[in-house]
Every structure is written in structure tokens, then in C-alpha cells.
Amino acid sequence: MLDKTGGIYSVEIVPEKRGGGYGRLLLQDLVAVARKRKLTRLYLWVKATNTPARRLYTRVGFEETGTYYPKCLEPDFAVTMELIL
């Protein structure tokens, strides 16, 4: 069976709309589309210090799977996350 993986590259909610549930709704829609397209998993990475985003991804069902050190975040790092569909 072929692994059909999707990646979420960037999600951002404008500051004045944060906390209104828009991020959760957007992620739920992305997950629904992934399931409709018969993907087997979704992955993403998020800056380790972005606690609100990490909490949101966890609530939607993503699990932390490791760390990632992209050059664009130096000297910080990111947490990799995955959702098995």
C-alpha cells in the first residue's frame, strides 16, 4: 500500500481574529479534505516556542514526533507533529 502523506506548510490567523476558533475550523477542514483524498497522514512543524499553536494542533489530534532544526529558525528549533488518518 502506498503511503499518501500530506504536509501543512503554513497556517496563520491574523492577530485580531486569534482565539476565535478560526484556526481549529481551518485545521478541521484541512483534515476533512485529507481524508476525502484518502491520505494516510498529515505532518507539519511548528516553532517550539509557539505554545498556542502546539496546543491547537494537539487538540485537533496531532502528536509530537520529534524536533527539527530549520535554518530559518536559528538558533531556535521546531517540533515535528503528525496526524495519522
C-alpha positions as a Python dict, from the first residue, in 0.01 Angstrom:
ca = {
    (1, 'M'): (0, 0, 0),
    (2, 'L'): (134, 341, -97),
    (3, 'D'): (179, 592, 185),
    (4, 'K'): (-14, 905, 93),
    (5, 'T'): (123, 1180, 314),
    (6, 'G'): (21, 1544, 316),
    (7, 'G'): (207, 1833, 469),
    (8, 'I'): (78, 2155, 617),
    (9, 'Y'): (326, 2423, 526),
    (10, 'S'): (196, 2740, 688),
    (11, 'V'): (-106, 2839, 894),
    (12, 'E'): (-155, 3184, 1035),
    (13, 'I'): (-457, 3365, 1172),
    (14, 'V'): (-443, 3744, 1176),
    (15, 'P'): (-385, 3869, 1531),
    (16, 'E'): (-725, 4034, 1573),
    (17, 'K'): (-901, 3703, 1493),
    (18, 'R'): (-688, 3474, 1712),
    (19, 'G'): (-873, 3293, 1987),
    (20, 'G'): (-1197, 3293, 1791),
    (21, 'G'): (-1181, 2929, 1683),
    (22, 'Y'): (-1076, 3007, 1324),
    (23, 'G'): (-754, 2805, 1346),
    (24, 'R'): (-941, 2500, 1474),
    (25, 'L'): (-1202, 2530, 1198),
    (26, 'L'): (-933, 2568, 932),
    (27, 'L'): (-744, 2263, 1057),
    (28, 'Q'): (-1062, 2056, 1081),
    (29, 'D'): (-1138, 2144, 718),
    (30, 'L'): (-782, 2053, 613),
    (31, 'V'): (-815, 1716, 788),
    (32, 'A'): (-1153, 1656, 619),
    (33, 'V'): (-1003, 1728, 276),
    (34, 'A'): (-708, 1499, 350),
    (35, 'R'): (-944, 1218, 445),
    (36, 'K'): (-1157, 1276, 135),
    (37, 'R'): (-839, 1247, -75),
    (38, 'K'): (-757, 925, 110),
    (39, 'L'): (-432, 1049, 260),
    (40, 'T'): (-291, 828, 535),
    (41, 'R'): (-126, 1100, 743),
    (42, 'L'): (-56, 1471, 772),
    (43, 'Y'): (260, 1626, 905),
    (44, 'L'): (380, 1973, 999),
    (45, 'W'): (642, 2150, 1202),
    (46, 'V'): (590, 2438, 1438),
    (47, 'K'): (830, 2665, 1623),
    (48, 'A'): (894, 2505, 1963),
    (49, 'T'): (814, 2828, 2147),
    (50, 'N'): (474, 2866, 1976),
    (51, 'T'): (277, 2711, 2261),
    (52, 'P'): (-70, 2821, 2142),
    (53, 'A'): (-18, 2660, 1801),
    (54, 'R'): (120, 2340, 1952),
    (55, 'R'): (-180, 2322, 2183),
    (56, 'L'): (-418, 2373, 1889),
    (57, 'Y'): (-253, 2103, 1678),
    (58, 'T'): (-268, 1862, 1972),
    (59, 'R'): (-638, 1933, 2025),
    (60, 'V'): (-704, 1854, 1657),
    (61, 'G'): (-525, 1520, 1701),
    (62, 'F'): (-163, 1579, 1600),
    (63, 'E'): (110, 1417, 1808),
    (64, 'E'): (463, 1547, 1856),
    (65, 'T'): (711, 1318, 1683),
    (66, 'G'): (1047, 1489, 1715),
    (67, 'T'): (1248, 1804, 1663),
    (68, 'Y'): (1362, 1984, 1351),
    (69, 'Y'): (1631, 2249, 1313),
    (70, 'P'): (1545, 2457, 1005),
    (71, 'K'): (1796, 2725, 916),
    (72, 'C'): (1520, 2989, 908),
    (73, 'L'): (1462, 2945, 1284),
    (74, 'E'): (1824, 2950, 1403),
    (75, 'P'): (1904, 2949, 1688),
    (76, 'D'): (1554, 2821, 1773),
    (77, 'F'): (1413, 2488, 1666),
    (78, 'A'): (1081, 2336, 1567),
    (79, 'V'): (872, 2044, 1684),
    (80, 'T'): (754, 1799, 1420),
    (81, 'M'): (396, 1676, 1450),
    (82, 'E'): (194, 1409, 1274),
    (83, 'L'): (-169, 1308, 1248),
    (84, 'I'): (-246, 951, 1140),
    (85, 'L'): (-564, 947, 936),
}
